[in-house]
Amino acid sequence: MSTDLVTVNPEANLREVKEIFDTHTFHHLPVVHFRKIVGIVSRTDMDRFVGGLKKGNGASELLETTRVEEIMTKGLGKLEPDDRINVALEIFSKNWFHALPVVQNDELVGIVTTQDIIRTLLNEKPKEPHMVYEDL
């Protein structure tokens, strides 16, 4: 779980979101209102929005006037800090989500992505190392 989060308010404009994605490597930006998660904007959401704009035809103005809440994903799966990894795997396997907010007492405390799970599983030591094939 990542806990050092950059977040954005639902009232922020998409220029702010674009600048955040342009300066960071993460792909999911939690949208919060008074520490409560209300949505997520992905880099893909932004790429689709920006890709649909025609340069010179008010594209810059649309980034300034379109609010995050207009393109964010609102129907979110969520985890609690003490949920087992299987809960995240189950949610990821049945949805198109690639990031799950972690909430405690209705406040955002972190985010788990499919990449976090892959990294964790890759670093996990097998219980029986002799059963792992080295030449795969």
HUDAFEN-V186309 format. One record per backbone hydrogen bond with DSSP energy under -0.5 kcal/mol. CO is the residue of the C=O (numbers start at 1). NH is the residue of the N-H. E is the energy in kcal/mol with one decimal. If there is no record, write none. Layout:
((CO | NH | E) (CO | NH | E))
This chain:
((2 | 111 | -1.8) (3 | 5 | -1.5) (6 | 30 | -0.6) (8 | 32 | -2.4) (9 | 12 | -1.8) (10 | 69 | -2.0) (12 | 68 | -2.6) (13 | 16 | -0.7) (13 | 17 | -1.2) (14 | 18 | -2.7) (15 | 19 | -2.3) (16 | 20 | -2.1) (17 | 21 | -2.6) (18 | 22 | -2.3) (19 | 23 | -1.1) (20 | 23 | -0.7) (20 | 24 | -0.9) (27 | 43 | -2.4) (28 | 30 | -0.6) (29 | 41 | -2.4) (30 | 8 | -1.9) (30 | 32 | -0.6) (31 | 38 | -3.2) (31 | 39 | -1.3) (33 | 36 | -1.4) (35 | 108 | -2.6) (36 | 33 | -2.6) (39 | 31 | -3.2) (40 | 73 | -3.1) (41 | 29 | -2.9) (42 | 46 | -2.0) (43 | 47 | -2.7) (44 | 48 | -2.6) (45 | 49 | -2.1) (46 | 50 | -3.2) (47 | 51 | -2.6) (48 | 52 | -1.3) (50 | 53 | -1.4) (53 | 55 | -0.6) (54 | 57 | -1.8) (54 | 59 | -0.6) (58 | 62 | -2.4) (59 | 63 | -1.8) (60 | 64 | -1.4) (61 | 65 | -2.0) (62 | 66 | -2.1) (63 | 14 | -0.8) (63 | 15 | -1.7) (66 | 14 | -1.9) (67 | 70 | -1.7) (68 | 71 | -1.9) (68 | 72 | -1.8) (72 | 74 | -0.5) (73 | 40 | -1.6) (74 | 76 | -1.4) (77 | 101 | -0.8) (79 | 103 | -3.1) (80 | 83 | -2.2) (84 | 87 | -1.3) (84 | 88 | -1.0) (85 | 89 | -2.5) (86 | 90 | -2.4) (87 | 91 | -2.2) (88 | 92 | -2.9) (89 | 93 | -2.4) (90 | 94 | -1.2) (91 | 95 | -0.8) (92 | 95 | -0.6) (98 | 114 | -1.7) (100 | 112 | -2.7) (101 | 79 | -2.6) (101 | 103 | -0.6) (102 | 109 | -3.3) (102 | 110 | -1.4) (104 | 107 | -1.7) (107 | 104 | -2.5) (110 | 102 | -2.9) (111 | 2 | -2.8) (112 | 100 | -3.2) (113 | 117 | -1.7) (114 | 118 | -2.4) (115 | 119 | -2.7) (116 | 120 | -2.2) (117 | 121 | -2.7) (118 | 122 | -2.4) (119 | 123 | -1.7) (120 | 124 | -0.7) (121 | 124 | -0.5) (128 | 131 | -2.4) (129 | 132 | -1.6))
